[in-house]
Amino acid sequence: MADAGLRPDEYAVYSVLVDAGPSAPTALSRAVGMPPTTMSHYVRAMVERRTSSAGPIPADGRSFQLALTRDGQRAHARAAAAFEEANGRFLRALAGDDASTRAVLRAMNAAAESASVELGAATLKVAG
């Protein structure tokens, strides 16, 4: 994705905006799984690059929502094409047919999600 114009971490943030539409920074940070302070750096960079715009949230005067501009949508589309190419190469490099490869990847994803939930529960116990 080096030539796509977005780093993979930026692509993740842009993808949330593509999938969910305009979102508040706190919603973006939850969706991507990063602290709000880290998300604020992404938001600032996206607005400065003019790949996103900030607008009011009618029901919440304290926050704002971020939306991709046309430049942001184009940047995401370029990065999505690069990601799909990389993903295709990755899947072709794995041994086995597509069905078994996808089953293994689903199992890995389920294990990662389970570990994340357990870690979150352990963190809440320590913090509480």
Summary of the structure (lengths in Angstrom):
residues: 128
radius of gyration: 17.6
end to end distance: 41.1
largest distance: 53.0
contacts: 320
relative contact order: 0.12
helix: 69%
strand: 12%
